[in-house]
Amino acid sequence: MNVSSPTGIPDDDAYWQRPDPAYETPGRAPEPPQPADHYEGPPRPAPPSPHWRPPTIAQPPPPRQMPTQDMDALNEAEGSARTLTYGVGLVAGAIALILLCLLCGRVIF
């Protein structure tokens, strides 16, 4: 079957006409070409060595016991840390306020 446009003298109807019935049998697909020999697939690889994996530890040791938590000591440490944090913040705020007053007083006066 010709699907490209003809290159000879243009004949408008010749391009759109049905193919010759003697040339092609309708309803039957052409048989695919048979291969010369049958392909068996890729060759099988050699089996791996039995020692190809690294040695592993069969049983890991059990986890150690965590020490118990002293909740009273934790609460006391948290309270002292909070007091220190608030103290540092108050000192930094006081220094910033003093510097702000000095700078504003110098600009105004």
C-alpha angles and dihedrals in degrees: 000000000000115000099169125085116265118255100206131076107331113254107175097202098042093070093055099042121111117259120263109279092219090056097055130028111222119227097025123093117216114259115253117247114266117238117246093237135005116264112226096192130249119328117266114256122239113264114261122255114268089234098054094109122074117247115269132205108251098208122019116213116266117260118267122250114262116232115254118257121243101219095189092054091047092052091048092050091048091051093050091048090052091050092050091048093051091046093053090047093051093049092048090048092050092050091048091050092050092049091048092052092048093050094045092046091052092050094046098042 
